[in-house]
Amino acid sequence: MRAALPTLSDKVLSDRLAQLDEAGVIHRDRRPGWPPRVRYTLTAKGHRLGPVLQALWDWGAETRARDNA
């Protein structure tokens, strides 16, 4: 995620991930070892957000295309 969001600070990313975990959208799995490794996966609740996020993406793409035309 860090590579995909280079301008986002570590603290903000950690806070957002913690909020999503608390809301039940993602599951945080900390792996033993050094350095610490954490794996995030979508929960069933998170998967149900897929169509909503896709609709927002589509709307943004359509709006941008119209504004550029």
C-alpha positions, 0 to 999 in steps of 0.5 A: 500500500505504501508504494501505491500511496506515496504522498500519504504519511505513515501515521495517516495510513495507519489511522485509516487502516485502524478505522477500517479494521474497527468498522469491520471492513478489513481484517488486520493479521500481524505476522510474527518476526522482525521486521513486523509484517501486517497483512490486511484482507477485506472482510465480507462487509468490505467486499460488499462495498465493491459495487459502491466504490465502482459506481463512484469510480465510474461517475468520476471517470464520466464526469472527467471525460465530459469536463475534458470534452 
